[in-house]
Amino acid sequence: ALLPVLAQSDTLWMSNGDMIVGELKEMTRGVMVVETDYSDSDLKLEWSKVRKVRTSSQYLVSFVSEENRTARLYSPDTG
């Protein structure tokens, strides 16, 4: 069976090998909140368990230095 193309196109690869496709809603204090088509409630994922992330949307990123930037998120595979 073919699955419909998801409008949500952020992808997270977890350290256990799972891949999650959805929409990244927020990340606060090391916890990412992701909305998916296959769950009624948003997933809360610990950043320390995310191996790699790629987003299609731009996000406001706030740094400890209080500098703000708008960017798409992409992290190389950390193995």
DSSP file (Angstrom, degrees, kcal/mol; ACC not computed):
  #  RESIDUE AA STRUCTURE BP1 BP2  ACC     N-H-->O    O-->H-N    N-H-->O    O-->H-N    TCO  KAPPA ALPHA  PHI   PSI    X-CA   Y-CA   Z-CA
    1    1 A A              0   0    0      0, 0.0     2,-0.4     0, 0.0     0, 0.0   0.000 360.0 360.0 360.0 143.0    0.0    0.0    0.0
    2    2 A L        -     0   0    0      0, 0.0     0, 0.0     0, 0.0     0, 0.0  -0.738 360.0-141.7 -92.0 140.3    1.2    3.5   -0.7
    3    3 A L        -     0   0    0     -2,-0.4     3,-0.1     1,-0.1     2,-0.0  -0.786  24.8-106.8 -99.0 144.3    1.1    6.1    2.0
    4    4 A P        -     0   0    0      0, 0.0     2,-0.3     0, 0.0    -1,-0.1  -0.354  41.5 -98.4 -66.1 150.0    0.2    9.7    1.3
    5    5 A V        -     0   0    0      1,-0.1     2,-0.2     2,-0.0     3,-0.0  -0.535  42.7-121.7 -68.9 129.5    3.0   12.2    1.3
    6    6 A L        -     0   0    0     -2,-0.3    -1,-0.1     1,-0.2    16,-0.1  -0.519   7.2-148.5 -75.9 137.2    3.0   13.9    4.7
    7    7 A A  S    S+     0   0    0     -2,-0.2     2,-0.5     2,-0.0    -1,-0.2   0.799  87.5  79.5 -69.2 -28.7    2.6   17.7    4.8
    8    8 A Q        +     0   0    0      1,-0.1    15,-0.2    13,-0.1    -2,-0.1  -0.687  59.1 172.6 -80.5 125.0    4.9   17.5    7.8
    9    9 A S        +     0   0    0     -2,-0.5     2,-0.4    12,-0.1    14,-0.2   0.069  30.6 117.3-131.5  29.9    8.4   17.2    6.6
   10   10 A D  E     -A   22   0A   0     12,-2.7    12,-2.5    45,-0.2     2,-0.4  -0.802  47.3-158.5 -90.3 140.2   10.7   17.5    9.5
   11   11 A T  E     -AB  21  54A   0     43,-2.9    43,-2.4    -2,-0.4     2,-0.4  -0.973  12.0-171.9-126.7 133.7   12.7   14.3   10.1
   12   12 A L  E     -AB  20  53A   0      8,-2.8     8,-3.1    -2,-0.4     2,-0.6  -0.987   9.4-156.7-122.8 132.2   14.4   13.1   13.3
   13   13 A W  E     -AB  19  52A   0     39,-2.8    38,-2.6    -2,-0.4    39,-1.8  -0.946  19.3-145.9-106.8 123.2   16.7   10.1   13.4
   14   14 A M  E >   - B   0  50A   0      4,-3.2     3,-1.9    -2,-0.6    36,-0.2  -0.481  22.0-114.6 -90.4 158.6   16.9    8.6   16.9
   15   15 A S  T 3  S+     0   0    0     34,-2.7    35,-0.1     1,-0.3    -1,-0.1   0.718 115.8  59.0 -65.1 -20.8   20.0    7.0   18.5
   16   16 A N  T 3  S-     0   0    0     33,-0.3    -1,-0.3     2,-0.1    34,-0.1   0.409 124.7-100.3 -87.9   2.9   18.1    3.6   18.6
   17   17 A G  S <  S+     0   0    0     -3,-1.9    -2,-0.1     1,-0.3     2,-0.0   0.246  79.0 134.9  99.7 -12.6   17.6    3.7   14.8
   18   18 A D        -     0   0    0     -5,-0.1    -4,-3.2     1,-0.0     2,-0.4  -0.361  42.4-150.0 -67.1 149.3   14.0    4.9   14.7
   19   19 A M  E     -A   13   0A   0     -6,-0.2     2,-0.5    -2,-0.0    -6,-0.2  -0.990   8.9-164.0-121.1 131.8   13.1    7.6   12.2
   20   20 A I  E     -A   12   0A   0     -8,-3.1    -8,-2.8    -2,-0.4     2,-0.5  -0.968   2.1-166.9-120.1 126.8   10.3   10.1   13.1
   21   21 A V  E     +A   11   0A   0     -2,-0.5    16,-0.4   -10,-0.2     2,-0.3  -0.946  40.1  93.3-112.4 130.9    8.6   12.3   10.5
   22   22 A G  E    S-A   10   0A   0    -12,-2.5   -12,-2.7    -2,-0.5     2,-0.5  -0.891  75.0 -56.0-178.0-152.6    6.4   15.1   11.6
   23   23 A E  E     -D   35   0B   0     12,-2.7    12,-2.6    -2,-0.3     2,-0.5  -0.972  41.9-132.8-121.8 119.0    6.4   18.8   12.5
   24   24 A L  E     +D   34   0B   0     -2,-0.5    10,-0.2    10,-0.2     3,-0.1  -0.574  26.4 178.5 -69.7 119.5    8.8   20.1   15.1
   25   25 A K  E     -     0   0B   0      8,-3.2     2,-0.3    -2,-0.5    -1,-0.2   0.850  56.2 -31.4 -93.3 -40.7    6.7   22.3   17.3
   26   26 A E  E     -D   33   0B   0      7,-1.2     7,-3.0     2,-0.0     2,-0.4  -0.982  41.0-144.6-168.9 163.2    9.3   23.5   19.9
   27   27 A M  E     +D   32   0B   0     -2,-0.3     2,-0.4     5,-0.2     5,-0.2  -0.940  26.2 166.6-140.3 120.1   12.4   22.6   21.8
   28   28 A T  E >   -D   31   0B   0      3,-2.1     3,-1.4    -2,-0.4    -2,-0.0  -0.995  65.4 -13.0-137.4 128.4   12.9   23.8   25.3
   29   29 A R  T 3  S-     0   0    0     -2,-0.4    -1,-0.1     1,-0.3     3,-0.1   0.861 129.6 -46.7  51.9  43.6   15.4   22.6   27.9
   30   30 A G  T 3  S+     0   0    0      1,-0.2    17,-3.1    16,-0.1     2,-0.5   0.591 114.1 111.0  81.3  10.4   16.5   19.6   25.9
   31   31 A V  E <   -DE  28  46B   0     -3,-1.4    -3,-2.1    15,-0.2     2,-0.4  -0.976  51.0-156.4-122.1 122.9   13.0   18.3   25.0
   32   32 A M  E     -DE  27  45B   0     13,-3.3    13,-3.1    -2,-0.5     2,-0.5  -0.783   5.3-151.4 -94.7 138.3   11.7   18.4   21.4
   33   33 A V  E     -DE  26  44B   0     -7,-3.0    -8,-3.2    -2,-0.4    -7,-1.2  -0.956  18.1-176.9-111.2 123.0    8.0   18.4   20.8
   34   34 A V  E     -DE  24  43B   0      9,-2.6     9,-3.2    -2,-0.5     2,-0.5  -0.974  17.6-149.4-126.0 130.9    7.0   16.8   17.5
   35   35 A E  E     -D   23   0B   0    -12,-2.6   -12,-2.7    -2,-0.4     2,-0.3  -0.856  23.8-177.4 -96.1 131.5    3.5   16.5   16.0
   36   36 A T    >   -     0   0    0     -2,-0.5     3,-0.7     3,-0.3   -14,-0.1  -0.850  37.7-125.4-125.5 162.9    3.0   13.4   13.8
   37   37 A D  T 3  S+     0   0    0    -16,-0.4   -15,-0.1    -2,-0.3    -1,-0.1   0.652 108.0  56.7 -76.4 -16.3    0.2   12.0   11.7
   38   38 A Y  T 3  S+     0   0    0      1,-0.0     2,-0.3     2,-0.0    -1,-0.2   0.206  99.9  60.5-106.8  16.2    0.3    8.7   13.5
   39   39 A S    <   -     0   0    0     -3,-0.7    -3,-0.3     1,-0.1     4,-0.1  -0.997  63.9-147.0-141.6 139.3   -0.2    9.9   17.1
   40   40 A D  S    S+     0   0    0     -2,-0.3     2,-0.3     2,-0.1    -1,-0.1   0.749  90.0  45.8 -73.5 -23.5   -3.2   11.8   18.7
   41   41 A S  S    S-     0   0    0      1,-0.0    -5,-0.2    -6,-0.0     2,-0.0  -0.877  98.0 -95.5-120.1 154.8   -0.8   13.6   21.0
   42   42 A D        -     0   0    0     -2,-0.3     2,-0.4    -7,-0.1    -7,-0.2  -0.329  39.2-120.5 -64.7 145.4    2.5   15.3   20.4
   43   43 A L  E     -E   34   0B   0     -9,-3.2    -9,-2.6    -4,-0.1     2,-0.6  -0.713  17.3-152.2 -87.2 138.1    5.7   13.3   21.0
   44   44 A K  E     -E   33   0B   0     -2,-0.4     2,-0.4   -11,-0.2   -11,-0.2  -0.960  19.3-175.6-111.2 119.0    8.1   14.6   23.5
   45   45 A L  E     -E   32   0B   0    -13,-3.1   -13,-3.3    -2,-0.6     2,-0.4  -0.934  27.1-121.4-121.5 135.9   11.7   13.5   22.7
   46   46 A E  E >   -E   31   0B   0     -2,-0.4     3,-2.1   -15,-0.2     4,-0.2  -0.607  18.0-139.1 -74.2 128.7   14.8   14.0   24.7
   47   47 A W  G >  S+     0   0    0    -17,-3.1     3,-1.7    -2,-0.4    -1,-0.2   0.831 101.3  65.3 -56.3 -34.5   17.4   15.9   22.6
   48   48 A S  G 3  S+     0   0    0    -18,-0.4    -1,-0.3     1,-0.3   -17,-0.1   0.676 100.8  51.0 -65.1 -16.1   20.1   13.6   24.0
   49   49 A K  G <  S+     0   0    0     -3,-2.1   -34,-2.7   -35,-0.0     2,-0.6   0.370  87.7  97.5-102.1   2.9   18.4   10.7   22.2
   50   50 A V  E <   -B   14   0A   0     -3,-1.7   -36,-0.3    -4,-0.2     3,-0.1  -0.831  48.2-176.3 -93.8 123.5   18.2   12.4   18.8
   51   51 A R  E     -     0   0A   0    -38,-2.6    27,-0.9    -2,-0.6     2,-0.3   0.835  68.8  -1.9 -85.3 -35.9   21.1   11.4   16.5
   52   52 A K  E     -B   13   0A   0    -39,-1.8   -39,-2.8    25,-0.1     2,-0.3  -0.990  60.9-165.9-156.4 148.4   20.3   13.7   13.6
   53   53 A V  E     -B   12   0A   0     22,-0.3    22,-2.2    -2,-0.3     2,-0.3  -0.998   5.3-179.0-142.0 144.2   17.6   16.2   12.6
   54   54 A R  E     -BC  11  74A   0    -43,-2.4   -43,-2.9    -2,-0.3     2,-0.3  -0.978   9.7-170.1-142.0 129.7   16.6   18.0    9.4
   55   55 A T        -     0   0    0     18,-2.5   -45,-0.2    -2,-0.3   -32,-0.1  -0.864  21.7-159.4-119.3 154.1   13.8   20.5    9.1
   56   56 A S  S    S+     0   0    0     -2,-0.3     2,-0.2    16,-0.1    -1,-0.1   0.676  78.0  67.4 -98.9 -24.7   12.1   22.1    6.1
   57   57 A S  S    S-     0   0    0     16,-0.1    16,-0.5     1,-0.0     2,-0.3  -0.496  85.9-113.4 -91.0 163.4   10.7   25.1    8.0
   58   58 A Q        -     0   0    0     -2,-0.2     2,-0.3    14,-0.2    14,-0.3  -0.761  31.6-163.4 -95.6 146.9   12.8   27.9    9.6
   59   59 A Y  E     -F   71   0C   0     12,-3.0    12,-2.4    -2,-0.3     2,-0.6  -0.929  25.2-114.2-128.4 150.8   12.9   28.3   13.3
   60   60 A L  E     -F   70   0C   0     -2,-0.3     2,-0.5    10,-0.2    10,-0.2  -0.775  35.3-161.4 -82.4 120.9   13.9   31.1   15.7
   61   61 A V  E     -F   69   0C   0      8,-3.9     8,-2.2    -2,-0.6     2,-0.5  -0.925   3.1-160.0-110.2 124.3   16.9   29.9   17.5
   62   62 A S  E     -F   68   0C   0     -2,-0.5     6,-0.2     6,-0.2     2,-0.2  -0.897   9.0-154.5-105.8 129.7   17.9   31.6   20.8
   63   63 A F    >   -     0   0    0      4,-2.7     3,-2.3    -2,-0.5    -2,-0.0  -0.593  30.7-109.3 -99.9 162.4   21.5   31.2   22.0
   64   64 A V  T 3  S+     0   0    0      1,-0.3    -1,-0.1    -2,-0.2    -2,-0.0   0.828 119.9  63.6 -57.3 -32.3   22.8   31.4   25.6
   65   65 A S  T 3  S-     0   0    0      2,-0.1    -1,-0.3     1,-0.1     3,-0.1   0.446 119.0-114.4 -71.9   1.6   24.4   34.7   24.5
   66   66 A E  S <  S+     0   0    0     -3,-2.3     2,-0.3     1,-0.3    -2,-0.1   0.544  72.7 138.9  72.1  10.6   20.9   36.0   24.0
   67   67 A E        -     0   0    0     -5,-0.0    -4,-2.7     2,-0.0     2,-0.4  -0.650  40.3-151.5 -80.2 141.9   21.5   36.3   20.3
   68   68 A N  E     +F   62   0C   0     -2,-0.3     2,-0.3    -6,-0.2    -6,-0.2  -0.933  16.7 175.6-118.2 141.6   18.6   35.2   18.0
   69   69 A R  E     -F   61   0C   0     -8,-2.2    -8,-3.9    -2,-0.4     2,-0.5  -0.978  24.9-136.0-138.5 151.1   18.8   33.7   14.5
   70   70 A T  E     +F   60   0C   0     -2,-0.3     2,-0.3   -10,-0.2   -10,-0.2  -0.945  44.8 140.3-107.1 128.8   16.2   32.3   12.1
   71   71 A A  E     -F   59   0C   0    -12,-2.4   -12,-3.0    -2,-0.5     2,-0.3  -0.994  53.3-105.6-160.3 158.6   17.4   29.1   10.4
   72   72 A R        -     0   0    0     -2,-0.3     2,-0.5   -14,-0.3   -14,-0.2  -0.661  45.6-121.1 -81.5 151.0   16.4   25.7    9.1
   73   73 A L        +     0   0    0    -16,-0.5   -18,-2.5    -2,-0.3     2,-0.3  -0.824  40.6 157.7-101.3 133.6   17.8   22.9   11.4
   74   74 A Y  B     -C   54   0A   0     -2,-0.5   -20,-0.2   -20,-0.2    -2,-0.0  -0.941  13.5-173.9-150.0 128.8   20.2   20.3   10.1
   75   75 A S        -     0   0    0    -22,-2.2   -22,-0.3    -2,-0.3     3,-0.1  -0.984  26.1-120.8-123.6 137.6   22.6   18.2   12.1
   76   76 A P        -     0   0    0      0, 0.0     2,-0.2     0, 0.0   -23,-0.1  -0.332  46.3 -83.7 -68.4 158.1   25.2   15.8   10.6
   77   77 A D        -     0   0    0      1,-0.2   -25,-0.1   -25,-0.1   -26,-0.0  -0.457  37.1-166.3 -64.5 125.5   25.0   12.2   11.6
   78   78 A T              0   0    0    -27,-0.9    -1,-0.2    -2,-0.2   -26,-0.1   0.375 360.0 360.0 -96.3   4.4   26.8   11.8   14.9
   79   79 A G              0   0    0    -28,-0.1    -2,-0.1     0, 0.0   -27,-0.1   0.477 360.0 360.0  82.6 360.0   26.8    8.0   14.7
